[in-house]
């Protein structure tokens, strides 16, 4: 009997909503012998788009990720699917941005160090020096990039150079109390994760708890 392995592929799909999409994808994967360990999907009634995420045991397939991509292409074209396939053994390259408050950052660092969260941490960027000791305690590179009101363009250009130099896959905002410029958001569209204690976008105020923090 085959048992699921630790290495897996993550398939994400977005396309116009229609009947039979789940069956089409799962049927193709089954025809390859693919072992599905996780399946989630969602239909957005406003945009009329369908979203799917599948996790497939890599060892259950008779080929590698490039053959998977090529084999999935005809189905994707038929249903106008945008899709991505990722190998879990290739860790995401992550940069964390933080301001003064360290609780989110320290939690992430601990989970990273203990392998509870598996990613390739390339460094931490902050507009203050407060968290340097926390970061360097874990042997992680700390980059201090001040964001003065009159020099924001220069500061964010510097941050973008750091992200480019490390070929970052994901930017995590761990209580980073600055608004990213539209150009940076556009360039990293779908690759920025904001850890926020409020419900966005309905409550997007700078101080959603009712107190204005001086931590910016």
WOTASUL-V271502 format. One record per backbone hydrogen bond with DSSP energy under -0.5 kcal/mol. NH is the residue of the N-H (numbers start at 0). CO is the residue of the C=O. If there is no record, write none. Layout:
nh;co
NH;CO
NH;CO
//
This chain:
nh;co
8;55
9;85
10;8
10;53
11;9
11;83
12;51
13;81
14;49
16;47
20;17
23;19
24;20
25;21
26;22
27;23
28;24
29;25
30;26
31;27
31;28
32;29
33;28
34;56
35;33
36;34
36;54
37;54
39;52
41;50
43;48
44;42
47;43
48;43
49;14
50;41
51;12
52;39
53;10
54;37
55;8
55;53
56;34
57;6
58;6
59;56
60;57
61;31
67;63
68;64
69;65
70;66
71;67
72;68
73;69
75;71
76;72
77;73
78;74
79;76
80;75
81;13
82;80
83;11
85;9
87;7
87;85
89;86
90;88
93;91
93;119
94;169
95;122
96;171
97;124
98;174
99;214
105;101
106;102
107;103
108;104
109;105
110;106
111;107
112;108
113;109
114;111
115;110
116;110
117;115
118;116
119;91
120;118
121;93
121;119
122;93
123;140
124;95
125;142
126;97
131;128
134;130
135;131
136;132
137;133
137;134
138;135
139;134
142;123
143;141
144;125
144;142
150;147
151;148
154;150
155;151
156;152
157;153
158;154
159;155
160;156
161;157
162;158
163;159
164;160
165;161
166;163
167;162
168;92
169;92
170;190
171;94
171;169
172;170
172;192
173;96
173;171
174;172
174;194
176;174
177;175
179;177
183;180
184;180
185;181
186;182
187;183
188;185
190;187
192;170
193;191
194;172
194;192
195;193
199;197
202;198
203;200
207;204
209;206
212;210
//
